[in-house]
Amino acid sequence: MRKLLVWLLWQTDIWGSILSVKLVKLTGKSPYAIHPKHLLGSQSQYWYLQHLDSQDIVLDVGCGNAMHTLACAVKCREVYGFDYDPNQVQIGREKAQRDGVRNVHLSEGSAQERWAFPDGYFDKVLLLDVLEHLNQRDFVLQEARRVLKGNGHLILSVPNRETSWKRLRKGVGLFYYSDDDHKVEYTKGEIEQELARNGFSICGEIEPIVYDTPWAGVIDLMGGVSLGWYRKLQRWKREVALRRPEESTGFRIVARVKRTW
């Protein structure tokens, strides 16, 4: 019975998120089917912008539809992005053209093959919710280090697998990662070790994201109906994560290239 109840709650979580994407388009909030969290334009969502400077040359790895790439363009000198999905890249190109953005350069490519950029070219590299989808994570981090300048920074976010909600699912034998495409999810110690062995040291504190509640799907579904209520509930999730970082959905990290002398 306990497993059944957890399973039902888990399905509510999954389907609420899926349906929210469809509702966003059906209710005219976006011309594309997109998760409501991408429509809030909140400071928390674009947390990485505070770490960028006006003269930076930035690379957005796994850029998807270039949402983050285009956000960076407002703050930086030049921004490059690449993704394996040509359809998503084309959406980004069309949006950049519509908005008259001229300092964004988008291309197709795999993060798990050598990147088409020279050594030491970028000031910042973004890996936002990307690393967990990949098998060759050490290679990807080594490529990030290769293309970064000696004083460059890696800005990344990864999922936390040790929340109470995930442990509950794991405890009754259910799939407990936050996405069925994830190859890995991390503890705080594991991501620290992975960065260290690939030539990075973390700057400051690792930051939480939002509270990992089993009602997240219901909250997302509400976002498909009312962005006002959704904004308030997202703010609540953020406040809980700041108070209880061990229950955060994931980690936000800024790391610098390790000096070799």
C-alpha positions as YAML, in Angstrom:
chain: A
units: angstrom
residues:
- id: 1
  name: MET
  ca: [0.00, 0.00, 0.00]
- id: 2
  name: ARG
  ca: [2.83, 2.43, 0.86]
- id: 3
  name: LYS
  ca: [4.49, 1.80, -2.50]
- id: 4
  name: LEU
  ca: [1.18, 2.37, -4.30]
- id: 5
  name: LEU
  ca: [0.59, 5.69, -2.54]
- id: 6
  name: VAL
  ca: [4.12, 6.89, -3.31]
- id: 7
  name: TRP
  ca: [3.70, 5.75, -6.93]
- id: 8
  name: LEU
  ca: [0.43, 7.70, -7.28]
- id: 9
  name: LEU
  ca: [2.06, 10.81, -5.85]
- id: 10
  name: TRP
  ca: [5.01, 10.35, -8.20]
- id: 11
  name: GLN
  ca: [2.69, 10.02, -11.23]
- id: 12
  name: THR
  ca: [0.91, 13.21, -10.19]
- id: 13
  name: ASP
  ca: [4.30, 14.91, -10.09]
- id: 14
  name: ILE
  ca: [5.26, 13.63, -13.55]
- id: 15
  name: TRP
  ca: [1.98, 14.27, -15.34]
- id: 16
  name: GLY
  ca: [1.45, 17.66, -13.75]
- id: 17
  name: SER
  ca: [4.74, 18.81, -15.23]
- id: 18
  name: ILE
  ca: [3.99, 17.30, -18.66]
- id: 19
  name: LEU
  ca: [0.51, 18.80, -18.85]
- id: 20
  name: SER
  ca: [1.74, 22.20, -17.69]
- id: 21
  name: VAL
  ca: [3.91, 22.42, -20.83]
- id: 22
  name: LYS
  ca: [0.87, 21.78, -23.04]
- id: 23
  name: LEU
  ca: [-1.31, 24.19, -21.07]
- id: 24
  name: VAL
  ca: [1.17, 27.02, -21.51]
- id: 25
  name: LYS
  ca: [0.67, 26.83, -25.28]
- id: 26
  name: LEU
  ca: [-3.09, 26.14, -25.13]
- id: 27
  name: THR
  ca: [-3.71, 29.15, -22.89]
- id: 28
  name: GLY
  ca: [-1.66, 31.42, -25.15]
- id: 29
  name: LYS
  ca: [1.12, 32.12, -22.66]
- id: 30
  name: SER
  ca: [3.71, 31.09, -25.24]
- id: 31
  name: PRO
  ca: [3.70, 30.25, -28.98]
- id: 32
  name: TYR
  ca: [5.76, 27.19, -28.06]
- id: 33
  name: ALA
  ca: [5.06, 24.30, -25.71]
- id: 34
  name: ILE
  ca: [7.38, 25.26, -22.88]
- id: 35
  name: HIS
  ca: [7.56, 24.70, -19.14]
- id: 36
  name: PRO
  ca: [5.95, 27.59, -17.20]
- id: 37
  name: LYS
  ca: [9.13, 28.13, -15.16]
- id: 38
  name: HIS
  ca: [10.73, 29.55, -18.32]
- id: 39
  name: LEU
  ca: [8.10, 32.29, -18.53]
- id: 40
  name: LEU
  ca: [8.71, 33.84, -15.13]
- id: 41
  name: GLY
  ca: [11.86, 35.74, -16.04]
- id: 42
  name: SER
  ca: [12.83, 35.67, -12.38]
- id: 43
  name: GLN
  ca: [16.18, 36.74, -11.00]
- id: 44
  name: SER
  ca: [16.55, 33.28, -9.47]
- id: 45
  name: GLN
  ca: [16.09, 31.56, -12.83]
- id: 46
  name: TYR
  ca: [18.77, 33.72, -14.42]
- id: 47
  name: TRP
  ca: [21.07, 33.45, -11.42]
- id: 48
  name: TYR
  ca: [24.20, 33.06, -13.57]
- id: 49
  name: LEU
  ca: [23.93, 36.59, -15.01]
- id: 50
  name: GLN
  ca: [25.38, 38.10, -11.84]
- id: 51
  name: HIS
  ca: [28.61, 36.20, -12.57]
- id: 52
  name: LEU
  ca: [29.06, 37.67, -16.07]
- id: 53
  name: ASP
  ca: [30.89, 40.84, -17.10]
- id: 54
  name: SER
  ca: [30.36, 43.19, -20.02]
- id: 55
  name: GLN
  ca: [33.58, 42.17, -21.82]
- id: 56
  name: ASP
  ca: [33.12, 38.42, -21.34]
- id: 57
  name: ILE
  ca: [33.09, 35.94, -24.20]
- id: 58
  name: VAL
  ca: [30.74, 33.17, -23.05]
- id: 59
  name: LEU
  ca: [29.99, 29.62, -24.21]
- id: 60
  name: ASP
  ca: [26.61, 28.00, -23.45]
- id: 61
  name: VAL
  ca: [27.03, 24.22, -23.80]
- id: 62
  name: GLY
  ca: [23.84, 22.28, -24.55]
- id: 63
  name: CYS
  ca: [22.05, 25.55, -25.19]
- id: 64
  name: GLY
  ca: [18.77, 24.04, -26.41]
- id: 65
  name: ASN
  ca: [16.52, 26.80, -27.75]
- id: 66
  name: ALA
  ca: [19.10, 29.41, -26.62]
- id: 67
  name: MET
  ca: [16.98, 30.82, -23.80]
- id: 68
  name: HIS
  ca: [20.03, 31.25, -21.56]
- id: 69
  name: THR
  ca: [22.31, 32.16, -24.46]
- id: 70
  name: LEU
  ca: [20.09, 35.08, -25.38]
- id: 71
  name: ALA
  ca: [19.81, 36.18, -21.76]
- id: 72
  name: CYS
  ca: [23.62, 36.32, -21.59]
- id: 73
  name: ALA
  ca: [23.79, 38.41, -24.76]
- id: 74
  name: VAL
  ca: [22.42, 41.45, -22.92]
- id: 75
  name: LYS
  ca: [25.35, 41.41, -20.48]
- id: 76
  name: CYS
  ca: [28.30, 40.12, -22.51]
- id: 77
  name: ARG
  ca: [30.43, 41.03, -25.50]
- id: 78
  name: GLU
  ca: [29.93, 37.75, -27.39]
- id: 79
  name: VAL
  ca: [27.98, 34.57, -26.60]
- id: 80
  name: TYR
  ca: [28.30, 31.23, -28.36]
- id: 81
  name: GLY
  ca: [25.95, 28.29, -27.91]
- id: 82
  name: PHE
  ca: [25.73, 24.79, -29.32]
- id: 83
  name: ASP
  ca: [23.36, 21.85, -28.96]
- id: 84
  name: TYR
  ca: [22.91, 18.42, -30.52]
- id: 85
  name: ASP
  ca: [19.23, 19.12, -31.45]
- id: 86
  name: PRO
  ca: [19.03, 21.10, -34.72]
- id: 87
  name: ASN
  ca: [15.35, 21.94, -34.18]
- id: 88
  name: GLN
  ca: [16.06, 23.63, -30.86]
- id: 89
  name: VAL
  ca: [19.03, 25.48, -32.32]
- id: 90
  name: GLN
  ca: [16.83, 26.77, -35.14]
- id: 91
  name: ILE
  ca: [14.27, 28.09, -32.63]
- id: 92
  name: GLY
  ca: [17.09, 30.00, -30.96]
- id: 93
  name: ARG
  ca: [18.33, 31.40, -34.27]
- id: 94
  name: GLU
  ca: [14.85, 32.59, -35.21]
- id: 95
  name: LYS
  ca: [14.36, 34.29, -31.87]
- id: 96
  name: ALA
  ca: [17.77, 35.99, -32.08]
- id: 97
  name: GLN
  ca: [16.89, 37.26, -35.55]
- id: 98
  name: ARG
  ca: [13.45, 38.51, -34.46]
- id: 99
  name: ASP
  ca: [14.96, 40.32, -31.50]
- id: 100
  name: GLY
  ca: [17.82, 41.78, -33.53]
- id: 101
  name: VAL
  ca: [20.48, 40.16, -31.34]
- id: 102
  name: ARG
  ca: [23.80, 40.27, -33.17]
- id: 103
  name: ASN
  ca: [26.30, 39.03, -30.59]
- id: 104
  name: VAL
  ca: [24.93, 35.47, -30.35]
- id: 105
  name: HIS
  ca: [26.40, 32.65, -32.44]
- id: 106
  name: LEU
  ca: [24.56, 29.29, -32.45]
- id: 107
  name: SER
  ca: [25.64, 25.98, -33.93]
- id: 108
  name: GLU
  ca: [24.92, 22.26, -33.81]
- id: 109
  name: GLY
  ca: [27.27, 19.87, -32.06]
- id: 110
  name: SER
  ca: [27.69, 17.24, -29.40]
- id: 111
  name: ALA
  ca: [29.16, 18.12, -26.02]
- id: 112
  name: GLN
  ca: [30.73, 14.64, -25.97]
- id: 113
  name: GLU
  ca: [32.91, 15.29, -29.03]
- id: 114
  name: ARG
  ca: [35.78, 17.78, -29.23]
- id: 115
  name: TRP
  ca: [34.33, 21.28, -29.18]
- id: 116
  name: ALA
  ca: [34.91, 23.43, -32.26]
- id: 117
  name: PHE
  ca: [36.62, 26.25, -30.33]
- id: 118
  name: PRO
  ca: [40.28, 27.10, -29.72]
- id: 119
  name: ASP
  ca: [42.10, 26.68, -26.42]
- id: 120
  name: GLY
  ca: [41.72, 29.48, -23.89]
- id: 121
  name: TYR
  ca: [39.08, 31.40, -25.83]
- id: 122
  name: PHE
  ca: [36.26, 31.90, -23.32]
- id: 123
  name: ASP
  ca: [35.93, 33.83, -20.07]
- id: 124
  name: LYS
  ca: [32.93, 31.80, -18.89]
- id: 125
  name: VAL
  ca: [31.45, 28.42, -19.83]
- id: 126
  name: LEU
  ca: [27.86, 27.53, -18.90]
- id: 127
  name: LEU
  ca: [26.76, 23.94, -18.22]
- id: 128
  name: LEU
  ca: [23.21, 24.50, -17.02]
- id: 129
  name: ASP
  ca: [21.35, 21.23, -16.34]
- id: 130
  name: VAL
  ca: [23.49, 19.46, -18.92]
- id: 131
  name: LEU
  ca: [26.14, 17.34, -17.20]
- id: 132
  name: GLU
  ca: [23.64, 14.83, -15.77]
- id: 133
  name: HIS
  ca: [22.43, 13.92, -19.29]
- id: 134
  name: LEU
  ca: [25.88, 12.84, -20.46]
- id: 135
  name: ASN
  ca: [27.96, 9.69, -20.15]
- id: 136
  name: GLN
  ca: [31.37, 11.26, -20.87]
- id: 137
  name: ARG
  ca: [31.28, 13.82, -18.08]
- id: 138
  name: ASP
  ca: [35.03, 13.90, -17.43]
- id: 139
  name: PHE
  ca: [35.65, 14.57, -21.12]
- id: 140
  name: VAL
  ca: [33.09, 17.40, -21.10]
- id: 141
  name: LEU
  ca: [34.64, 19.05, -18.05]
- id: 142
  name: GLN
  ca: [38.11, 18.69, -19.56]
- id: 143
  name: GLU
  ca: [36.86, 20.37, -22.75]
- id: 144
  name: ALA
  ca: [35.40, 23.18, -20.65]
- id: 145
  name: ARG
  ca: [38.76, 23.63, -18.98]
- id: 146
  name: ARG
  ca: [40.55, 23.56, -22.36]
- id: 147
  name: VAL
  ca: [38.47, 26.34, -23.92]
- id: 148
  name: LEU
  ca: [38.52, 28.55, -20.82]
- id: 149
  name: LYS
  ca: [41.13, 31.23, -20.25]
- id: 150
  name: GLY
  ca: [43.54, 30.74, -17.36]
- id: 151
  name: ASN
  ca: [41.37, 32.96, -15.15]
- id: 152
  name: GLY
  ca: [38.10, 31.61, -16.59]
- id: 153
  name: HIS
  ca: [35.07, 30.27, -14.74]
- id: 154
  name: LEU
  ca: [32.71, 27.35, -15.20]
- id: 155
  name: ILE
  ca: [29.09, 28.06, -14.22]
- id: 156
  name: LEU
  ca: [26.94, 24.96, -13.80]
- id: 157
  name: SER
  ca: [23.84, 23.47, -12.24]
- id: 158
  name: VAL
  ca: [23.28, 19.77, -11.49]
- id: 159
  name: PRO
  ca: [20.54, 17.76, -9.71]
- id: 160
  name: ASN
  ca: [20.69, 16.62, -6.08]
- id: 161
  name: ARG
  ca: [19.76, 12.96, -5.59]
- id: 162
  name: GLU
  ca: [19.60, 13.03, -1.78]
- id: 163
  name: THR
  ca: [16.34, 14.89, -1.09]
- id: 164
  name: SER
  ca: [13.70, 13.33, 1.15]
- id: 165
  name: TRP
  ca: [11.29, 12.94, -1.76]
- id: 166
  name: LYS
  ca: [13.87, 11.06, -3.84]
- id: 167
  name: ARG
  ca: [14.93, 8.87, -0.91]
- id: 168
  name: LEU
  ca: [11.27, 7.97, -0.33]
- id: 169
  name: ARG
  ca: [10.86, 6.82, -3.94]
- id: 170
  name: LYS
  ca: [14.14, 4.92, -3.80]
- id: 171
  name: GLY
  ca: [13.11, 3.29, -0.52]
- id: 172
  name: VAL
  ca: [9.99, 1.71, -2.06]
- id: 173
  name: GLY
  ca: [11.86, 0.58, -5.19]
- id: 174
  name: LEU
  ca: [10.71, 3.30, -7.61]
- id: 175
  name: PHE
  ca: [12.77, 5.29, -10.09]
- id: 176
  name: TYR
  ca: [13.94, 8.32, -8.17]
- id: 177
  name: TYR
  ca: [15.93, 10.52, -10.54]
- id: 178
  name: SER
  ca: [14.22, 13.76, -11.55]
- id: 179
  name: ASP
  ca: [14.42, 12.92, -15.29]
- id: 180
  name: ASP
  ca: [14.46, 9.51, -16.95]
- id: 181
  name: ASP
  ca: [17.23, 10.72, -19.29]
- id: 182
  name: HIS
  ca: [19.60, 11.46, -16.41]
- id: 183
  name: LYS
  ca: [22.68, 9.27, -16.41]
- id: 184
  name: VAL
  ca: [23.67, 10.47, -12.95]
- id: 185
  name: GLU
  ca: [22.52, 12.69, -10.11]
- id: 186
  name: TYR
  ca: [24.87, 13.99, -7.46]
- id: 187
  name: THR
  ca: [25.54, 14.42, -3.80]
- id: 188
  name: LYS
  ca: [27.33, 17.63, -2.88]
- id: 189
  name: GLY
  ca: [30.56, 15.71, -2.26]
- id: 190
  name: GLU
  ca: [30.40, 13.89, -5.59]
- id: 191
  name: ILE
  ca: [30.11, 17.02, -7.72]
- id: 192
  name: GLU
  ca: [32.94, 18.62, -5.72]
- id: 193
  name: GLN
  ca: [35.16, 15.61, -6.45]
- id: 194
  name: GLU
  ca: [34.22, 15.48, -10.12]
- id: 195
  name: LEU
  ca: [35.11, 19.12, -10.61]
- id: 196
  name: ALA
  ca: [38.36, 18.80, -8.67]
- id: 197
  name: ARG
  ca: [39.70, 15.85, -10.67]
- id: 198
  name: ASN
  ca: [39.03, 17.74, -13.91]
- id: 199
  name: GLY
  ca: [40.91, 20.86, -12.96]
- id: 200
  name: PHE
  ca: [38.36, 23.10, -11.23]
- id: 201
  name: SER
  ca: [38.03, 24.55, -7.75]
- id: 202
  name: ILE
  ca: [34.69, 25.81, -6.44]
- id: 203
  name: CYS
  ca: [34.33, 29.52, -5.69]
- id: 204
  name: GLY
  ca: [32.44, 30.35, -2.52]
- id: 205
  name: GLU
  ca: [29.42, 28.31, -1.40]
- id: 206
  name: ILE
  ca: [27.38, 25.86, -3.44]
- id: 207
  name: GLU
  ca: [23.91, 27.40, -3.80]
- id: 208
  name: PRO
  ca: [20.57, 25.54, -3.56]
- id: 209
  name: ILE
  ca: [17.85, 25.94, -6.22]
- id: 210
  name: VAL
  ca: [14.26, 25.22, -5.11]
- id: 211
  name: TYR
  ca: [12.56, 22.83, -2.69]
- id: 212
  name: ASP
  ca: [12.05, 19.28, -4.04]
- id: 213
  name: THR
  ca: [8.42, 18.79, -3.07]
- id: 214
  name: PRO
  ca: [6.26, 15.84, -4.23]
- id: 215
  name: TRP
  ca: [3.63, 18.44, -5.14]
- id: 216
  name: ALA
  ca: [5.89, 20.08, -7.74]
- id: 217
  name: GLY
  ca: [3.78, 18.67, -10.61]
- id: 218
  name: VAL
  ca: [0.60, 20.16, -9.19]
- id: 219
  name: ILE
  ca: [2.38, 23.50, -8.79]
- id: 220
  name: ASP
  ca: [3.62, 23.29, -12.40]
- id: 221
  name: LEU
  ca: [0.07, 22.52, -13.57]
- id: 222
  name: MET
  ca: [-1.10, 25.68, -11.85]
- id: 223
  name: GLY
  ca: [1.57, 27.55, -13.81]
- id: 224
  name: GLY
  ca: [-0.15, 26.50, -17.03]
- id: 225
  name: VAL
  ca: [-3.28, 28.26, -15.77]
- id: 226
  name: SER
  ca: [-2.04, 31.24, -13.74]
- id: 227
  name: LEU
  ca: [1.49, 32.61, -13.85]
- id: 228
  name: GLY
  ca: [0.67, 34.89, -10.92]
- id: 229
  name: TRP
  ca: [-0.06, 32.04, -8.53]
- id: 230
  name: TYR
  ca: [2.79, 30.02, -9.99]
- id: 231
  name: ARG
  ca: [5.24, 32.85, -9.31]
- id: 232
  name: LYS
  ca: [4.18, 32.94, -5.64]
- id: 233
  name: LEU
  ca: [4.53, 29.18, -5.26]
- id: 234
  name: GLN
  ca: [7.94, 29.18, -6.94]
- id: 235
  name: ARG
  ca: [9.02, 31.91, -4.55]
- id: 236
  name: TRP
  ca: [7.91, 29.70, -1.65]
- id: 237
  name: LYS
  ca: [9.89, 26.74, -3.05]
- id: 238
  name: ARG
  ca: [12.96, 28.95, -3.31]
- id: 239
  name: GLU
  ca: [12.59, 30.21, 0.27]
- id: 240
  name: VAL
  ca: [12.31, 26.64, 1.62]
- id: 241
  name: ALA
  ca: [15.44, 25.58, -0.30]
- id: 242
  name: LEU
  ca: [17.42, 28.47, 1.18]
- id: 243
  name: ARG
  ca: [16.36, 27.39, 4.67]
- id: 244
  name: ARG
  ca: [16.88, 23.68, 3.98]
- id: 245
  name: PRO
  ca: [19.51, 23.34, 1.23]
- id: 246
  name: GLU
  ca: [19.71, 19.57, 1.68]
- id: 247
  name: GLU
  ca: [16.15, 19.42, 0.26]
- id: 248
  name: SER
  ca: [17.02, 21.45, -2.85]
- id: 249
  name: THR
  ca: [16.35, 19.99, -6.29]
- id: 250
  name: GLY
  ca: [19.96, 20.63, -7.19]
- id: 251
  name: PHE
  ca: [23.14, 22.68, -6.86]
- id: 252
  name: ARG
  ca: [24.30, 25.91, -8.49]
- id: 253
  name: ILE
  ca: [28.06, 26.20, -8.70]
- id: 254
  name: VAL
  ca: [30.69, 28.64, -9.90]
- id: 255
  name: ALA
  ca: [34.15, 27.08, -10.29]
- id: 256
  name: ARG
  ca: [37.44, 28.53, -11.46]
- id: 257
  name: VAL
  ca: [40.18, 26.91, -13.49]
- id: 258
  name: LYS
  ca: [42.80, 25.57, -11.08]
- id: 259
  name: ARG
  ca: [46.14, 27.26, -11.34]
- id: 260
  name: THR
  ca: [48.99, 24.91, -12.18]
- id: 261
  name: TRP
  ca: [51.72, 26.80, -10.37]
...
